Amino acid sequence: MTLALELVGIDKSFGSVHANKDINLAVAKGSIHGVVGENGAGKSTLMSIIYGFYSADAGEIRIDGKPVSISDSKAAIAHGIGMVHQHFMLVDNFTVLENVMLGAEGGFMLNSGLHKARKELKRLADEYGLTVDLDAEVGELPVGLQQRVEILKALFRGADILILDEPTGVLTPAEADHLFRILRILRDEGKTVLLITHKLREIMAVTDKVSVMRRGEIVDTRATAETSVEELAELMVGRSVLLRVDKTPSTPGRPVLEVEDLTVRDARGVVRVDHASLTVHAGEIVGIAGVSGNGQSQLLEALAGIRKWETGRVLVDGQDVMADGKVDPAEMRGLGVAHVPEDRHRMGLVNSFAEYENCALGYHGDPKYGSGALLDIKAMRDDARDKIEKYDIRPPSCTLKTSMFSGGNQQKIVLAREIERDPVVLLVGQPTRGVDIGAIEFIHKRLIELRDAGKGILLVSVELDEIRMLADRVLVMFDGRLVGERAPDASEQELGLMMAGVTREAAE
C-alpha cells in the first residue's frame, strides 16, 4: 500500500488540554479515508496541524513517504494539501473565477492569468464533474455549487490530498449524493480524500477506511466494509448509543403558537417568508423541512421577535403579540417563547464570555441573578453549575471561556439556557448542526422530554432524517412559502421533491 499521508506520534496541547495524544494515522493514496469522533475528540485540531494552522508539539508528518515541515497553510498547499472548510472561505460578490484565483493571480499580467485559469478550470470541471458557471457571482449560487467552487479552488492549487470538514451540513440529500459521486471520481483519478464528518451513514456510503477518535486519541481504524454504524458509534462514544429517537405518539393539546398570513422581508426588501400560516399545539413537535435559505431562518427570527414582519398575526398561548409587527425579543421571552438559534456563534452565544455568563444571556434581568445594576455572580455561577451537571456539559467549568468548548457542548449551553426557562413554546433551529453522535442522542432526548411535558416545539432542520425522527407533523418550506404538510413517515423522495419546489402532481 502506497501512503499519501502519514502521521507519526503527533502530539498537541493547549495549556492543560491535551488535544492530540500520540496520533498515528496512515492514509492510502487514491482512497477516501474517514475520520469520525465526538466534538472535542481532537479531529479539528489534527486537521489544522495537517493544513498548517497549528504546529504539533511532537511528531512527524510524511507526504509520499517523506518527512515534511508544514508551518502554515501556504506550506500545506505547496505540499499538495487542500482543505474545504465547513464554512466556505469565499467572497460572495466575486465571480467563481475570481474566487478561485484569489491569492494565486499569477503576477501583474492579470488578463493572461485569467485566461489560463479559465482554461485550467474548464479542464478540472470536465475531468471531475465539477461543472459551474465561472462568471456567476458566488453569492448567487446555491450552497451545493459553492462547495464545488471550494473543491475547484483546492484542485486549481494542485491539491493531491483533499480534506473536507463536515461537507454535507448544508446540502440536500440529492446534493450530498452528487458530492459523493464527485469524491469517488477524485479517488478513481488518484486523489486522496480525508473526510471529517459526524454522519456515520455517510462514512459507510463513501469511505474505504475509517479512523475513530476519542478524547484526543485514535482508538481504532477499520476497513469500512468490515464495520457498521452501530460499532462506529460505540467506538466514538465508548458506550452503546441509541441511533433512533425513542418516543411515544404525541397527545396534542391547546394551540400555543398560531401564525396567520405572516410575511417577512429582508434588509434588501426581498420577501423571505411569503404569507405563512401554521399552528403548534402543546405536546407536539412541528418540523419544518427545507433546503437552507428558503425562509426558515427568517421565520424563526420573526417569531422570536428579532426580525420585523410586514403582514400577519402571531398568537402565543392565545395572546395576540406585536400586532403592529414591531420586534421585541424580550417581550417574546416574557410570553414564554424560548429560542435556540440556527447559528449559535452569531446569535446564541458571546464566545468571549465565560460559560456562566452565556447561561444567563438574555435572562440577566431575572431577579434570581440580582437586582438593579449589579448582578449576583455567585448566583449566576451556581445556576450555571446546575445546568452543566444536568446537561453533561464538558469540561465542567462555568468560568471557562465559551470559545474553549466544543461545538456540541456550546449547543448544550444554549439548549440548557432556553429549556430550563420552562417555556410555553420552544423555537429551535438546527439543533444538532456540527454536533457529534453522543450529543445528538442527548439533545433529541431532551426535546422529546420537553414535548412530553406539554410544551410546543417548532423545529427547523436541514437534516431530513432528524425532522422525520423528531417531528409529529412535517411542514415543507420552499422559496418562503409553506408548500404542504406531511406525516413524518412520508418518503424521503416525496419530501425531497417538495423541498425542491416540485408538487406531487408535477412529479407524477
Residue, then its C-alpha position, 0 to 999 in steps of 0.5 A: m500500500t502506497l501512503a499519501l499521508e502519514l502521521v507519526g506520534i503527533d502530539k498537541s496541547f493547549g495549556s492543560v488540554h491535551a488535544n492530540k495524544d500520540i496520533n498515528l494515522a496512515v492514509a492510502k493514496g487514491s482512497i477516501h479515508g474517514v475520520v469520525g469522533e465526538n466534538g472535542a475528540g481532537k479531529s479539528t485540531l489534527m486537521s489544522i496541524i495537517y493544513g498548517f494552522y497549528s504546529a504539533d508539539a511532537g511528531e512527524i508528518r510524511i507526504d509520499g513517504k517523506p518527512v515534511s515541515i508544514s508551518d502554515s497553510k501556504a506550506a500545506i498547499a505547496h505540499g499538495i494539501g487542500m482543505v474545504h472548510q465547513h464554512f466556505m472561505l469565499v467572497d460572495n460578490f466575486t465571480v467563481l473565477e475570481n474566487v478561485m484565483l484569489g491569492a494565486e493571480g499569477g503576477f501583474m499580467l492579470n488578463s493572461g492569468l485569467h485566461k489560463a485559469r479559465k482554461e485550467l478550470k474548464r479542464l478540472a470541471d470536465e475531468y471531475g464533474l465539477t461543472v459551474d458557471l465561472d462568471a456567476e457571482v458566488g453569492e448567487l449560487p446555491v450552497g451545493l455549487q459553492q462547495r464545488v467552487e471550494i473543491l475547484k479552488a483546492l484542485f486549481r492549487g494542485a491539491d493531491i490530498l483533499i480534506l473536507d470538514e463536515p461537507t454535507g451540513v448544508l446540502t440536500p440529500a440529492e446534493a450530498d449524493h452528487l458530492f459523493r459521486i464527485l469524491r469517488i471520481l477524485r479517488d478513481e483519478g488518484k486523489t486522496v480524500l480525508l473526510i471529517t464528518h459526524k454522519l456515520r451513514e455517510i462514512m459507510a456510503v463513501t469511505d474505504k477506511v475509517s479512523v475513530m477518535r476519542r478524547g484526543e486519541i485514535v482508538d481504532t481504524r477499520a476497513t469500512a466494509e468490515t464495520s457498521v454504524e452501530e460499532l462506529a458509534e460505540l467506538m466514538v462514544g465508548r458506550s452503546v448509543l441509541l441511533r433512533v429517537d425513542k418516543t411515544p405518539s404525541t397527545p396534542g393539546r391547546p394551540v400555543l403558537e398560531v401564525e396567520d398570513l405572516t410575511v417577512r422581508d429582508a434588509r434588501g426588501v426581498v420577501r423571505v417568508d411569503h404569507a405563512s400560516l401554521t399552528v403548534h399545539a402543546g405536546e407536539i413537535v412541528g418540523i419544518a423541512g427545507v433546503s437552507g435559505n428558503g425562509q426558515s431562518q427568517l421565520l424563526e427570527a420573526l417569531a422570536g421577535i428579532r426580525k420585523w414582519e410586514t403582514g400577519r398575526v402571531l398568537v402565543d398561548g392565545q395572546d395576540v403579540m406585536a400586532d403592529g409587527k414591531v420586534d421585541p425579543a424580550e417581550m417574546r421571552g416574557l410570553g414564554v417563547a424560548h429560542v435556540p438559534e440556527d447559528r449559535h456563534r452569531m446569535g446564541l452565544v458571546n464566545s468571549f464570555a465565560e460559560y456562566e455568563n452565556c447561561a444567563l444571556g438574555y435572562h440577566g434581568d431575572p431577579k434570581y441573578g440580582s437586582g438593579a445594576l449589579l448582578d449576583i455572580k455567585a448566583m449566576r455561577d451556581d445556576a450555571r453549575d446546575k445546568i452543566e451537571k444536568y446537561d453533561i456539559r464538558p469540561p465542567s467549568c462555568t468560568l471557562k471561556t465559551s470559545m474553549f468548548s466544543g461545538g456540541n457542548q456550546q449547543k448544550i449551553v444554549l439548549a440548557r439556557e432556553i429549556e430550563r426557562d420552562p417555556v410555553v413554546l420552544l423555537v429551535g433551529q438546527p439543533t444538532r448542526g456540527v454536533d457529534i453522535g453522543a450529543i445528538e442522542f442527548i439533545h433529541k432526548r431532551l426535546i422529546e422530554l420537553r414535548d412530553a411535558g406539554k410544551g410546543i416545539l417548532l423545529v427547523s432542520v436541514e437534516l431530513d432524517e432528524i425532522r422525520m425522527l423528531a417531528d409529529r407533523v412535517l411542514v415543507m418550506f420552499d422559496g418562503r412559502l409553506v408548500g404542504e404538510r406531511a406525516p413524518d413517515a412520508s418518503e424521503q423522495e416525496l419530501g425531497l421533491m417538495m423541498a425542491g419546489v416540485t408538487r406531487e402532481a408535477a412529479e407524477 
